[in-house]
Amino acid sequence: REYILGAIQAGAGVQVGHGHGPLNHGYSPLATRVI
């Protein structure tokens, strides 16, 4: 329970869902290319 509450508190300031397309979670992410 303490771990979960700490994780929620640590991520409270993270904003997601305001980008220009899908996320690339891999190492050294590349920009999305439209072909």
PDB file of N, CA, C and O in Angstrom:
ATOM      1  N   ARG A   1       0.823  -1.196   0.000  1.00  0.00           N
ATOM      2  CA  ARG A   1       0.000   0.000   0.000  1.00  0.00           C
ATOM      3  C   ARG A   1       0.867   1.260   0.000  1.00  0.00           C
ATOM      4  O   ARG A   1       0.581   2.207  -0.733  1.00  0.00           O
ATOM      5  N   GLU A   2       1.905   1.280   0.802  1.00  0.00           N
ATOM      6  CA  GLU A   2       2.790   2.454   0.849  1.00  0.00           C
ATOM      7  C   GLU A   2       3.482   2.669  -0.499  1.00  0.00           C
ATOM      8  O   GLU A   2       3.651   3.802  -0.948  1.00  0.00           O
ATOM      9  N   TYR A   3       3.875   1.570  -1.132  1.00  0.00           N
ATOM     10  CA  TYR A   3       4.533   1.668  -2.440  1.00  0.00           C
ATOM     11  C   TYR A   3       3.594   2.281  -3.473  1.00  0.00           C
ATOM     12  O   TYR A   3       3.990   3.167  -4.229  1.00  0.00           O
ATOM     13  N   ILE A   4       2.368   1.815  -3.503  1.00  0.00           N
ATOM     14  CA  ILE A   4       1.380   2.323  -4.465  1.00  0.00           C
ATOM     15  C   ILE A   4       1.085   3.791  -4.212  1.00  0.00           C
ATOM     16  O   ILE A   4       1.036   4.585  -5.152  1.00  0.00           O
ATOM     17  N   LEU A   5       0.889   4.156  -2.960  1.00  0.00           N
ATOM     18  CA  LEU A   5       0.615   5.561  -2.637  1.00  0.00           C
ATOM     19  C   LEU A   5       1.798   6.451  -3.009  1.00  0.00           C
ATOM     20  O   LEU A   5       1.606   7.567  -3.490  1.00  0.00           O
ATOM     21  N   GLY A   6       3.016   5.965  -2.790  1.00  0.00           N
ATOM     22  CA  GLY A   6       4.206   6.718  -3.173  1.00  0.00           C
ATOM     23  C   GLY A   6       4.313   6.887  -4.681  1.00  0.00           C
ATOM     24  O   GLY A   6       4.700   7.950  -5.168  1.00  0.00           O
ATOM     25  N   ALA A   7       3.969   5.833  -5.419  1.00  0.00           N
ATOM     26  CA  ALA A   7       4.017   5.912  -6.880  1.00  0.00           C
ATOM     27  C   ALA A   7       2.989   6.902  -7.411  1.00  0.00           C
ATOM     28  O   ALA A   7       3.279   7.671  -8.327  1.00  0.00           O
ATOM     29  N   ILE A   8       1.804   6.886  -6.845  1.00  0.00           N
ATOM     30  CA  ILE A   8       0.761   7.836  -7.257  1.00  0.00           C
ATOM     31  C   ILE A   8       1.200   9.262  -6.959  1.00  0.00           C
ATOM     32  O   ILE A   8       1.014  10.160  -7.780  1.00  0.00           O
ATOM     33  N   GLN A   9       1.777   9.465  -5.792  1.00  0.00           N
ATOM     34  CA  GLN A   9       2.228  10.806  -5.416  1.00  0.00           C
ATOM     35  C   GLN A   9       3.378  11.266  -6.318  1.00  0.00           C
ATOM     36  O   GLN A   9       3.411  12.425  -6.731  1.00  0.00           O
ATOM     37  N   ALA A  10       4.307  10.380  -6.622  1.00  0.00           N
ATOM     38  CA  ALA A  10       5.448  10.743  -7.464  1.00  0.00           C
ATOM     39  C   ALA A  10       5.016  11.074  -8.888  1.00  0.00           C
ATOM     40  O   ALA A  10       5.639  11.913  -9.537  1.00  0.00           O
ATOM     41  N   GLY A  11       3.964  10.434  -9.385  1.00  0.00           N
ATOM     42  CA  GLY A  11       3.514  10.669 -10.750  1.00  0.00           C
ATOM     43  C   GLY A  11       2.397  11.679 -10.876  1.00  0.00           C
ATOM     44  O   GLY A  11       1.861  11.875 -11.966  1.00  0.00           O
ATOM     45  N   ALA A  12       2.038  12.322  -9.783  1.00  0.00           N
ATOM     46  CA  ALA A  12       0.900  13.246  -9.800  1.00  0.00           C
ATOM     47  C   ALA A  12       1.106  14.415 -10.765  1.00  0.00           C
ATOM     48  O   ALA A  12       0.138  14.917 -11.336  1.00  0.00           O
ATOM     49  N   GLY A  13       2.340  14.849 -10.952  1.00  0.00           N
ATOM     50  CA  GLY A  13       2.597  15.999 -11.816  1.00  0.00           C
ATOM     51  C   GLY A  13       2.811  15.647 -13.276  1.00  0.00           C
ATOM     52  O   GLY A  13       2.995  16.545 -14.098  1.00  0.00           O
ATOM     53  N   VAL A  14       2.794  14.378 -13.620  1.00  0.00           N
ATOM     54  CA  VAL A  14       3.033  13.952 -15.000  1.00  0.00           C
ATOM     55  C   VAL A  14       1.779  14.183 -15.830  1.00  0.00           C
ATOM     56  O   VAL A  14       0.686  13.758 -15.454  1.00  0.00           O
ATOM     57  N   GLN A  15       1.946  14.860 -16.963  1.00  0.00           N
ATOM     58  CA  GLN A  15       0.818  15.108 -17.855  1.00  0.00           C
ATOM     59  C   GLN A  15       0.995  14.268 -19.110  1.00  0.00           C
ATOM     60  O   GLN A  15       2.056  14.296 -19.733  1.00  0.00           O
ATOM     61  N   VAL A  16      -0.030  13.528 -19.480  1.00  0.00           N
ATOM     62  CA  VAL A  16       0.005  12.677 -20.667  1.00  0.00           C
ATOM     63  C   VAL A  16      -1.223  12.949 -21.514  1.00  0.00           C
ATOM     64  O   VAL A  16      -2.200  13.533 -21.043  1.00  0.00           O
ATOM     65  N   GLY A  17      -1.166  12.523 -22.763  1.00  0.00           N
ATOM     66  CA  GLY A  17      -2.323  12.643 -23.637  1.00  0.00           C
ATOM     67  C   GLY A  17      -2.444  13.965 -24.361  1.00  0.00           C
ATOM     68  O   GLY A  17      -3.523  14.307 -24.845  1.00  0.00           O
ATOM     69  N   HIS A  18      -1.349  14.722 -24.445  1.00  0.00           N
ATOM     70  CA  HIS A  18      -1.412  16.020 -25.113  1.00  0.00           C
ATOM     71  C   HIS A  18      -0.400  16.120 -26.250  1.00  0.00           C
ATOM     72  O   HIS A  18       0.037  17.216 -26.599  1.00  0.00           O
ATOM     73  N   GLY A  19      -0.027  14.979 -26.826  1.00  0.00           N
ATOM     74  CA  GLY A  19       0.992  14.979 -27.872  1.00  0.00           C
ATOM     75  C   GLY A  19       0.402  14.986 -29.262  1.00  0.00           C
ATOM     76  O   GLY A  19      -0.779  15.273 -29.459  1.00  0.00           O
ATOM     77  N   HIS A  20       1.251  14.664 -30.224  1.00  0.00           N
ATOM     78  CA  HIS A  20       0.858  14.672 -31.630  1.00  0.00           C
ATOM     79  C   HIS A  20       0.858  13.270 -32.214  1.00  0.00           C
ATOM     80  O   HIS A  20       1.286  13.089 -33.354  1.00  0.00           O
ATOM     81  N   GLY A  21       0.404  12.297 -31.492  1.00  0.00           N
ATOM     82  CA  GLY A  21       0.346  10.944 -32.033  1.00  0.00           C
ATOM     83  C   GLY A  21       0.674   9.906 -30.984  1.00  0.00           C
ATOM     84  O   GLY A  21       0.735  10.210 -29.793  1.00  0.00           O
ATOM     85  N   PRO A  22       0.887   8.666 -31.434  1.00  0.00           N
ATOM     86  CA  PRO A  22       1.156   7.572 -30.503  1.00  0.00           C
ATOM     87  C   PRO A  22       2.505   7.730 -29.803  1.00  0.00           C
ATOM     88  O   PRO A  22       3.405   8.409 -30.297  1.00  0.00           O
ATOM     89  N   LEU A  23       2.620   7.097 -28.663  1.00  0.00           N
ATOM     90  CA  LEU A  23       3.859   7.159 -27.896  1.00  0.00           C
ATOM     91  C   LEU A  23       4.836   6.106 -28.378  1.00  0.00           C
ATOM     92  O   LEU A  23       4.435   5.029 -28.819  1.00  0.00           O
ATOM     93  N   ASN A  24       6.115   6.420 -28.292  1.00  0.00           N
ATOM     94  CA  ASN A  24       7.177   5.470 -28.587  1.00  0.00           C
ATOM     95  C   ASN A  24       7.931   5.258 -27.281  1.00  0.00           C
ATOM     96  O   ASN A  24       8.705   6.119 -26.864  1.00  0.00           O
ATOM     97  N   HIS A  25       7.708   4.112 -26.633  1.00  0.00           N
ATOM     98  CA  HIS A  25       8.283   3.866 -25.317  1.00  0.00           C
ATOM     99  C   HIS A  25       9.657   3.216 -25.380  1.00  0.00           C
ATOM    100  O   HIS A  25      10.256   2.947 -24.339  1.00  0.00           O
ATOM    101  N   GLY A  26      10.162   2.962 -26.567  1.00  0.00           N
ATOM    102  CA  GLY A  26      11.435   2.266 -26.686  1.00  0.00           C
ATOM    103  C   GLY A  26      12.615   3.149 -26.302  1.00  0.00           C
ATOM    104  O   GLY A  26      12.471   4.351 -26.078  1.00  0.00           O
ATOM    105  N   TYR A  27      13.777   2.523 -26.234  1.00  0.00           N
ATOM    106  CA  TYR A  27      15.004   3.258 -25.959  1.00  0.00           C
ATOM    107  C   TYR A  27      15.329   4.132 -27.159  1.00  0.00           C
ATOM    108  O   TYR A  27      15.198   3.685 -28.299  1.00  0.00           O
ATOM    109  N   SER A  28      15.743   5.347 -26.928  1.00  0.00           N
ATOM    110  CA  SER A  28      16.087   6.298 -27.977  1.00  0.00           C
ATOM    111  C   SER A  28      14.929   6.464 -28.959  1.00  0.00           C
ATOM    112  O   SER A  28      15.059   6.119 -30.133  1.00  0.00           O
ATOM    113  N   PRO A  29      13.801   6.988 -28.487  1.00  0.00           N
ATOM    114  CA  PRO A  29      12.613   7.089 -29.334  1.00  0.00           C
ATOM    115  C   PRO A  29      12.837   7.980 -30.556  1.00  0.00           C
ATOM    116  O   PRO A  29      13.613   8.935 -30.522  1.00  0.00           O
ATOM    117  N   LEU A  30      12.147   7.643 -31.613  1.00  0.00           N
ATOM    118  CA  LEU A  30      12.224   8.394 -32.861  1.00  0.00           C
ATOM    119  C   LEU A  30      10.906   9.111 -33.107  1.00  0.00           C
ATOM    120  O   LEU A  30       9.855   8.683 -32.628  1.00  0.00           O
ATOM    121  N   ALA A  31      10.969  10.187 -33.846  1.00  0.00           N
ATOM    122  CA  ALA A  31       9.751  10.919 -34.198  1.00  0.00           C
ATOM    123  C   ALA A  31       8.879  10.054 -35.098  1.00  0.00           C
ATOM    124  O   ALA A  31       9.388   9.251 -35.879  1.00  0.00           O
ATOM    125  N   THR A  32       7.570  10.220 -34.988  1.00  0.00           N
ATOM    126  CA  THR A  32       6.636   9.484 -35.835  1.00  0.00           C
ATOM    127  C   THR A  32       6.738  10.000 -37.261  1.00  0.00           C
ATOM    128  O   THR A  32       6.702  11.209 -37.490  1.00  0.00           O
ATOM    129  N   ARG A  33       6.865   9.088 -38.224  1.00  0.00           N
ATOM    130  CA  ARG A  33       6.947   9.465 -39.632  1.00  0.00           C
ATOM    131  C   ARG A  33       5.640   9.108 -40.320  1.00  0.00           C
ATOM    132  O   ARG A  33       5.156   7.982 -40.201  1.00  0.00           O
ATOM    133  N   VAL A  34       5.073  10.063 -41.036  1.00  0.00           N
ATOM    134  CA  VAL A  34       3.862   9.823 -41.809  1.00  0.00           C
ATOM    135  C   VAL A  34       4.292   9.483 -43.225  1.00  0.00           C
ATOM    136  O   VAL A  34       4.996  10.259 -43.872  1.00  0.00           O
ATOM    137  N   ILE A  35       3.863   8.311 -43.709  1.00  0.00           N
ATOM    138  CA  ILE A  35       4.254   7.897 -45.064  1.00  0.00           C
ATOM    139  C   ILE A  35       3.030   7.713 -45.931  1.00  0.00           C
ATOM    140  O   ILE A  35       3.152   7.366 -47.106  1.00  0.00           O
TER     141      ILE A  35
END
